[in-house]
């Protein structure tokens, strides 16, 4: 019985140490122009959002993983080719050479 309790305590302690040692993703903040990736960029088959951000001398595209065409602000940019200045806070993820902002919080800049 004491061995079982000791093994249980060591197991829990090991889990606690590894859980606190795991790196946390820091939020990334980007300011740029929000566009429709399908209508403005011609890069997607369905309406979704992307940001055009100027970094140094280059324009970098960040794909925003939100509700896409179902977002309330989507009609302001879709079809018309409009660009809205925004600040997006999210978790930066790279997939197949493209940059994505997961769990985004979109704030409009006037």
C-alpha positions as CSV (number, residue, x, y, z in Angstrom):
1,X,0.0,0.0,0.0
2,X,2.7,2.6,0.9
3,X,4.4,1.9,-2.5
4,X,1.2,2.6,-4.4
5,X,0.7,5.9,-2.5
6,X,4.4,6.9,-3.1
7,X,4.1,6.0,-6.8
8,X,0.8,8.0,-7.1
9,X,2.5,11.1,-5.4
10,X,5.5,10.9,-7.7
11,X,3.3,10.6,-10.7
12,X,1.3,13.7,-9.7
13,X,4.4,15.6,-9.0
14,X,5.9,14.7,-12.4
15,X,2.7,15.9,-14.1
16,X,2.7,19.1,-12.2
17,X,6.4,19.9,-13.1
18,X,5.9,19.1,-16.8
19,X,2.7,21.1,-17.0
20,X,4.3,24.2,-15.5
21,X,7.4,23.8,-17.6
22,X,5.6,23.7,-20.9
23,X,6.0,27.0,-22.9
24,X,2.9,29.1,-23.3
25,X,2.2,30.7,-26.6
26,X,2.6,34.4,-26.4
27,X,-0.1,36.5,-28.2
28,X,1.0,38.2,-31.4
29,X,-0.3,41.7,-32.2
30,X,-0.4,42.8,-35.8
31,X,-1.7,46.1,-37.3
32,X,-2.6,46.1,-40.9
33,X,-5.4,46.1,-43.5
34,X,-8.1,43.4,-43.2
35,X,-9.3,42.1,-46.6
36,X,-11.3,39.1,-48.0
37,X,-8.8,36.4,-49.0
38,X,-11.2,35.2,-51.7
39,X,-12.5,38.4,-53.2
40,X,-9.5,40.7,-52.8
41,X,-6.5,38.4,-52.9
42,X,-8.0,35.6,-55.0
43,X,-6.3,33.0,-52.8
44,X,-9.2,31.1,-51.4
45,X,-12.4,29.3,-52.6
46,X,-14.5,30.6,-49.7
47,X,-14.7,34.0,-48.0
48,X,-12.2,34.3,-45.2
49,X,-10.1,37.1,-43.7
50,X,-6.5,38.0,-44.3
51,X,-4.4,40.9,-43.2
52,X,-1.9,42.8,-45.3
53,X,0.9,43.9,-42.9
54,X,4.0,45.9,-43.9
55,X,7.0,44.6,-42.2
56,X,10.1,46.5,-43.1
57,X,9.9,46.8,-46.9
58,X,7.8,43.7,-47.5
59,X,4.1,43.2,-47.4
60,X,3.3,40.0,-45.4
61,X,-0.1,38.3,-45.5
62,X,-1.5,36.8,-42.3
63,X,-4.6,34.7,-42.5
64,X,-7.1,35.3,-39.7
65,X,-8.8,32.2,-38.4
66,X,-12.1,33.7,-37.5
67,X,-15.6,32.9,-38.7
68,X,-14.8,34.2,-42.2
69,X,-17.9,35.2,-44.2
70,X,-20.1,34.8,-41.1
71,X,-18.4,37.6,-39.2
72,X,-20.5,40.8,-38.8
73,X,-17.8,43.0,-40.4
74,X,-17.3,40.8,-43.4
75,X,-19.8,42.6,-45.6
76,X,-17.8,45.8,-45.2
77,X,-14.9,44.3,-47.1
78,X,-16.2,41.5,-49.3
79,X,-17.0,42.1,-53.0
80,X,-16.3,45.8,-52.7
81,X,-12.6,45.1,-52.3
82,X,-12.5,47.4,-49.3
83,X,-9.6,47.3,-46.8
84,X,-10.3,48.1,-43.1
85,X,-7.4,49.1,-40.8
86,X,-7.4,46.7,-37.8
87,X,-5.3,45.5,-34.9
88,X,-5.5,41.7,-34.5
89,X,-4.2,39.9,-31.4
90,X,-3.9,36.1,-31.8
91,X,-1.6,33.1,-31.7
92,X,0.8,33.0,-34.6
93,X,1.0,29.6,-36.4
94,X,2.7,28.7,-39.6
95,X,1.3,26.0,-41.9
96,X,2.7,25.1,-45.3
97,X,4.6,28.4,-45.6
98,X,1.6,30.6,-44.7
99,X,1.1,32.6,-41.5
100,X,-2.1,32.3,-39.6
101,X,-3.5,34.1,-36.5
102,X,-5.5,31.6,-34.4
103,X,-7.9,32.7,-31.7
104,X,-8.0,36.3,-33.1
105,X,-9.3,39.4,-31.4
106,X,-10.1,41.9,-34.1
107,X,-10.2,45.6,-33.2
108,X,-10.9,48.3,-35.8
109,X,-8.8,51.4,-36.0
110,X,-10.4,54.6,-37.1
